[in-house]
Amino acid sequence: MTPTNYEGRIAGLLNLNTRQVANTIELLDGGATVPFIARYRKEATNGLDEVQITAIRDTYGRLQELDKRREAILKSINEQGKLTPELQKKIEAADSMTELEDLYLPYKQKRKTRATIAIERGLEPLANVIFAQTEANPERAAGRFLTDQVPTIADALQGARDIIAERINEDADARQRVRNLFEREAIVRSVVKKNKEVEGVKYKDYYDFAEPLRRVPSHRLLAIRRGEAEGFLSVSISPDEEAAIERLERQFLRGLPASKDQVATAIRDSYKRLIKPSIETEFGNKSKEKADGEAIKIFADNLRQLLLSPPLGQKRVLAIDPGYRTGCKTVVIDAQGNLMADTLLHLFLSDNQKQQATETVRRLVKQHQIEAVAIGNGTGGRETEAFIRGLGLDASIAIFVVSEQGASVYSASDVAREEFPDKDVTVRGAVSIGRRLMDPLAELVKIDPKSIGVGQYQHDVDQSALKNSLDDVVMSCVNSVGVSLNTASAHLLRYVSGLGPQLAQNIVQFRAQNGPFKSRDQLKKVPRLGPKAYEQCAGFLRIEGGKHPLDNSAVHPESYGVVERMAADLNTTVADLIRKPELRKQIRPERYVTPTTGLPTLRDIVAELDKPGRDPREQLSVFSFDERIKTMEDLHEGMVLDGVVTNVTAFGAFVDIGVKQDGLVHISQLSNQFVKDPREVVKVYQKVKVRVTEVDLARKRIALTMKF
């Protein structure tokens, strides 16, 4: 296989149609984003979704890297004058980086090794004779190679064995045999390092641990690797040593016994000194990469659920960041998310201050016509919630407890300082809590996803791969919901298809200088926003009350003409077509098929006309924790409580039951049926009913079950 034919190779790897892949690659190479292709180019891809398009993009990138490396290897070997037609064919047929590097290993520029030193001392001919195993008396043969640098027969034989050991190590078939054994039978082992038993007690489960590598779960492997990185554990990965050496002996031992003995000694040395460390490192990296991938997938799924959690919408909100000693920082936010007022409430120091807080809250509620209250779920959150509920506010004012995870990160960020340069971090944190209730997506995009508190071992996985995956999730969520062009922050706009930080900032500046956008077409006047960027972003941006009725919909401007023809054929206007369902029922999409606009796009357009600009997220519902429960001390075994899933991992789900510490529902306790993956049963922000099975106050652990 030559370094071409990406379409066919990717189609085979992903079990897709070659034409689908070819069209997707063409769109990607032309600057199209994954959300744009999935939403507006269904005819070209035959309806591929974002997951499939992302897989094509990533596989395409990997194959390009593979071919780039292939080209460099071919060039290097050719420059050495050692590129035979047979070797070239093997290199061109290699379909993995591992296979390529195995083929290149004998031709790599070497540092000084025991083998290269032996070759410099003239021992290569002796090694050739012994490796051929036709010499009945290797000692006698070695006697012919004695020099000042090789004074004894033992030295000569050792040098020859060093050369043979390196050849065995560089043999692609030999390495693959050992690799196959590692694949099937390698054991990952960990032991505690000397004198680290007390200091590393959190890794006690891995002080004397062994498990087949192919069966070890990702979270366990990442925990072991973290223990190793922190200096508490020694970790090894290998199969049975004698089984590996026996495989090599079957490949290389043949001929006369005396020479065979020398080669057998070289084989053992080659495996222990060269092959095993190399393949162990390879499998360590490979298993870590796999564990990283699984952990990143869990993190990405959780982040998607969190970003797409139900919004309250544009309401006037009183937001409170609770605190015992320092007081509760309280802010008022208008329906557009602007800060209108801020103050400090003291609820826990004296009755007089509590009475003042009561009067302040009632005044702010009345003055700003508050429609909802958002209370952070940190320290003092439950007591603050009880205080607000005890004020007897109008029943129409909904009270919500909101996750504070990441709010402190936002409050100290450049984004927060830019938004509120004259306010301290406590005010910014309270604003973030209120805005998170109104629109979780718009607020959470301002925070590094790693600080949001979902996923597992996020600081141990490959940070570049994690960032790329989470960026994909954020972009996917932002574009699936759509963005209000006239209210969105630059930080939210940067995730819109085709934009990025600079164009997002240009849009905000243009809006500030020229007033709200009146049409999508006006985007073309934004500095540096060219035709390609406009094509990519326009369909995902919404303008409420815009000049064209479709400007507040997911219908792309390139399809406005189609909708106008639909309206004209029914002798009506586009606005009436949107307003009147009886008119929409008369539309026959097949009548409007063209070479560039097929039925998939036309059906999307008709569906969008039914609910233009509809937010795909679920409706927000009020949730209340058990009023009896404020702290861990209030819990006891057997209690049945309502809770909210805050995080899903490979080993179970964490659930907020109204105390500061989340409880764990182990994977074995998620259902009465067997559960392979917790994500099959629960998701972030899901409301669940749990029973307390254990409360460990000393270790601050709560065990829960969903089995009833």
C-alpha positions, -999 to 999 in steps of 0.1 A, spaced: 0 0 0 15 32 -11 10 64 9 -21 74 -10 -58 62 -13 -69 77 20 -105 73 11 -103 36 6 -81 30 37 -104 50 60 -135 35 45 -121 0 53 -110 10 88 -144 26 97 -167 4 77 -180 33 57 -187 39 20 -157 52 1 -177 80 -15 -189 92 19 -153 93 31 -140 110 0 -167 138 2 -160 143 39 -123 146 33 -129 171 5 -151 192 28 -126 190 57 -97 200 34 -119 229 22 -121 243 57 -155 229 68 -161 221 104 -175 189 118 -208 206 130 -213 223 96 -207 191 76 -231 171 99 -258 197 98 -257 212 63 -239 187 40 -259 156 45 -262 150 8 -224 149 4 -219 125 34 -251 105 30 -261 115 65 -230 109 85 -233 122 121 -207 142 141 -192 110 157 -185 95 123 -172 127 107 -149 132 137 -136 96 133 -129 103 96 -111 135 105 -90 119 132 -82 88 111 -73 110 82 -48 129 104 -33 97 117 -28 82 83 -12 114 71 12 113 100 19 76 92 27 84 56 48 113 65 69 90 87 69 64 60 83 89 35 111 99 60 121 63 66 122 55 29 143 86 23 167 77 51 173 41 41 177 51 4 203 77 13 222 49 31 221 29 -1 203 0 16 167 3 2 160 -30 -16 128 -35 -36 116 -61 -11 122 -38 19 105 -9 1 75 -31 -5 73 -40 32 76 -4 43 49 7 18 26 -21 31 31 -13 68 -2 -1 82 9 10 117 36 32 132 49 1 152 54 -19 121 72 9 104 95 15 133 103 -23 135 113 -23 98 134 9 103 151 -3 135 182 -20 118 188 12 97 185 38 125 215 59 133 228 42 165 244 55 195 274 34 208 262 0 219 279 -32 229 272 -45 194 287 -15 176 318 -17 197 322 -54 189 318 -46 152 345 -19 155 368 -45 170 363 -67 139 340 -94 154 312 -93 129 326 -122 108 327 -143 139 291 -134 148 281 -143 112 296 -178 115 282 -185 149 247 -171 140 247 -194 110 253 -223 135 275 -242 111 306 -239 133 313 -271 153 339 -254 175 331 -217 182 360 -214 206 385 -224 179 369 -199 155 371 -172 181 408 -177 184 413 -162 150 399 -128 161 421 -121 191 437 -87 192 449 -61 217 413 -50 220 400 -86 221 426 -103 243 407 -136 251 385 -161 235 358 -153 260 360 -117 250 356 -126 213 326 -149 220 310 -122 241 314 -96 214 299 -120 188 270 -127 211 264 -89 216 262 -85 178 238 -115 175 216 -101 204 213 -68 186 204 -85 153 176 -105 171 163 -73 187 162 -57 152 144 -86 136 108 -75 128 94 -110 130 111 -117 164 97 -85 178 62 -93 165 64 -128 181 72 -113 215 46 -86 209 19 -112 203 28 -129 236 26 -96 254 -8 -90 237 -22 -122 251 -4 -130 283 13 -98 297 6 -92 334 7 -57 349 23 -59 384 28 -32 410 45 -33 444 50 -6 470 85 10 470 106 5 501 97 27 531 68 42 512 40 21 528 28 49 551 32 79 529 15 61 499 -14 46 518 -40 58 493 -25 33 469 -26 4 494 -48 -17 470 -18 -18 446 10 -26 471 10 -62 458 -11 -62 427 -12 -83 396 -37 -86 368 -37 -95 331 -30 -63 311 -58 -70 286 -84 -72 314 -73 -43 337 -99 -15 337 -88 19 325 -94 36 359 -73 10 377 -44 13 352 -45 51 355 -45 49 393 -15 25 392 3 49 368 -4 78 391 10 59 421 41 52 400 45 88 389 42 100 425 70 76 436 50 51 457 47 21 433 71 1 411 52 -11 380 61 -37 354 44 -52 324 55 -86 310 45 -121 301 63 -152 314 100 -148 306 107 -184 297 77 -185 273 90 -154 255 125 -169 252 112 -202 240 94 -184 211 127 -167 201 145 -200 203 120 -217 180 127 -189 155 165 -188 156 180 -221 170 191 -245 143 223 -263 133 253 -275 153 250 -278 191 281 -258 201 270 -228 180 234 -232 191 245 -228 227 262 -195 219 231 -183 200 208 -195 229 228 -174 253 226 -144 229 188 -149 226 183 -148 264 205 -117 266 187 -101 237 153 -106 253 162 -95 288 184 -66 279 169 -53 246 136 -67 235 117 -69 268 124 -33 279 115 -20 245 83 -40 241 74 -33 278 77 4 272 57 0 240 29 -18 258 31 6 287 25 35 263 -1 15 244 -21 6 275 -18 41 288 -31 55 255 -60 31 256 -68 40 292 -65 77 283 -89 72 255 -115 56 277 -111 82 304 -113 110 279 -145 95 263 -161 94 298 -150 130 304 -164 141 270 -197 124 275 -201 139 310 -191 174 297 -217 171 269 -244 163 294 -234 191 316 -232 217 288 -266 206 275 -282 206 309 -316 225 311 -314 263 311 -337 286 331 -337 310 302 -338 348 303 -351 356 338 -342 381 365 -322 362 391 -310 367 426 -277 347 429 -261 338 462 -226 324 469 -230 311 505 -204 315 532 -204 312 570 -178 335 583 -172 358 553 -209 361 545 -230 353 515 -221 373 484 -254 382 467 -260 397 433 -289 406 411 -287 397 374 -311 410 348 -326 388 320 -297 394 297 -272 384 324 -260 419 333 -250 426 369 -275 451 384 -266 451 421 -243 433 446 -243 431 484 -232 409 513 -256 390 535 -246 377 570 -269 348 580 -249 329 606 -233 354 630 -261 371 648 -299 374 648 -296 411 641 -276 405 610 -299 378 599 -329 402 602 -310 427 581 -304 400 555 -341 392 555 -350 429 548 -323 432 521 -334 401 502 -371 412 503 -361 446 491 -340 433 462 -367 409 451 -393 436 450 -371 463 435 -358 441 407 -388 419 402 -368 388 408 -381 356 391 -357 330 404 -331 325 431 -298 306 425 -279 293 455 -244 278 453 -241 243 466 -209 248 485 -203 254 523 -234 268 539 -255 262 508 -282 241 525 -286 265 554 -288 294 529 -314 275 509 -334 270 541 -332 307 550 -345 318 515 -373 292 516 -382 305 550 -387 341 538 -422 333 524 -413 348 490 -440 347 462 -447 311 451 -439 321 415 -402 327 425 -384 294 419 -355 285 441 -326 264 427 -294 250 442 -266 254 416 -233 236 413 -204 259 422 -178 236 405 -155 259 385 -170 292 396 -139 301 416 -118 293 385 -139 317 364 -139 344 390 -101 346 389 -98 343 351 -89 369 325 -124 366 311 -140 375 345 -116 404 350 -125 417 315 -162 414 322 -160 429 358 -128 449 362 -141 468 392 -155 438 411 -137 413 433 -136 375 429 -165 369 452 -189 391 432 -177 374 399 -183 340 415 -219 349 425 -226 362 390 -213 330 375 -236 309 397 -266 330 386 -257 329 349 -251 292 351 -287 287 362 -299 309 333 -277 293 306 -252 266 317 -237 264 282 -230 301 278 -214 303 312 -195 270 313 -177 277 280 -157 304 299 -142 278 322 -114 253 315 -134 220 312 -108 203 334 -120 226 363 -157 217 360 -153 185 380 -166 158 357 -146 127 345 -118 107 361 -81 111 363 -83 141 340 -48 154 351 -32 120 344 -43 115 307 -27 130 276 -34 167 280 -33 174 243 -57 146 234 -80 157 263 -80 193 251 -88 183 215 -117 160 226 -132 186 250 -129 214 224 -148 191 200 -175 186 226 -179 223 234 -180 232 197 -206 205 191 -228 216 220 -226 253 211 -236 247 175 -263 222 183 -280 248 206 -273 278 184 -261 312 196 -278 346 199 -258 369 177 -268 400 196 -262 388 232 -235 362 230 -201 369 246 -169 367 225 -160 336 245 -192 318 234 -189 330 198 -154 316 194 -169 281 195 -193 288 167 -184 269 135 -160 289 113 -152 317 138 -125 314 165 -112 340 190 -103 368 166 -135 367 145 -156 364 177 -139 395 191 -145 413 157 -182 405 159 -185 419 194 -167 450 185 -188 455 153 -219 450 175 -207 476 200 -200 502 172 -230 496 150 -257 484 173 -275 450 172 -273 429 141 -305 432 121 -298 404 96 -274 375 91 -263 391 59 -248 420 80 -222 395 92 -204 400 59 -195 435 70 -176 423 100 -138 428 94 -120 397 82 -151 376 82 -149 363 46 -172 341 25 -159 308 39 -163 319 76 -198 332 67 -208 299 51 -196 280 82 -211 302 109 -243 318 96 -266 289 101 -257 286 138 -262 322 147 -297 335 157 -312 370 154 -344 374 173 -367 398 154 -343 400 124 -352 413 90 -357 379 76 -380 355 95 -355 327 91 -326 346 107 -338 332 140 -338 296 128 -313 269 119 -321 272 82 -289 283 65 -291 315 44 -280 294 14 -315 277 17 -336 309 21 -345 307 -16 -359 272 -12 -382 283 17 -392 314 -3 -402 292 -32 -422 270 -8 -441 300 4 -446 314 -31 -460 280 -43 -486 282 -14 -493 318 -22 -481 330 12 -451 346 30 -423 329 48 -435 345 81 -470 330 76 -454 297 67 -437 296 101 -468 308 119 -494 285 103 -491 247 107 -519 241 82 -497 257 55 -466 237 64 -486 205 61 -491 212 24 -453 214 17 -440 185 -4 -402 184 1 -396 162 -29 -408 190 -52 -377 211 -43 -349 186 -48 -320 200 -68 -285 187 -76 -272 205 -45 -302 203 -21 -316 168 -15 -343 153 7 -322 152 39 -317 190 39 -353 196 28 -367 175 56 -344 194 81 -358 227 67 -394 216 71 -387 204 106 -371 237 115 -401 256 102 -422 238 127 -401 251 156 -377 277 144 -349 285 168 -361 259 193 -337 252 221 -330 214 219 -322 213 257 -348 199 281 -369 220 303 -355 229 337 -374 216 367 -372 226 404 -354 200 426 -353 199 464 -331 178 487 -345 162 518 -349 190 543 -337 167 572 -303 163 556 -277 191 559 -244 174 568 -229 139 567 -238 135 604 -275 136 595 -271 105 574 -276 69 585 -277 35 568 -309 27 551 -320 62 544 -337 66 510 -330 100 494 -334 119 462 -302 130 446 -286 144 414 -258 127 395 -227 150 395 -202 128 378 -200 94 360 -168 73 359 -159 39 348 -164 25 383 -197 42 391 -216 74 396 -212 102 422 -245 116 435 -252 149 454 -277 141 481 -276 175 498 -245 174 519 -211 188 510 -196 153 501 -211 135 471 -219 98 476 -207 70 453 -229 45 437 -205 17 427 -211 2 392 -223 -30 410 -250 -10 428 -264 9 398 -290 -16 388 -304 -50 397 -291 -61 363 -255 -64 353 -240 -31 342 -209 -30 319 -207 7 315 -223 32 341 -232 55 312 -258 29 301 -277 37 333 -270 72 344 -259 106 331 -247 139 346 -276 160 361 -300 130 362 -323 129 391 -321 96 410 -334 79 441 -307 62 462 -304 43 495 -275 50 520 -255 18 526 -225 32 545 -213 65 560 -176 68 568 -172 101 587 -135 96 592 -127 92 555 -156 114 544 -171 87 522 -207 79 515 -217 46 499 -250 45 480 -271 20 461 -297 23 434 -308 -13 439 -343 -15 455 
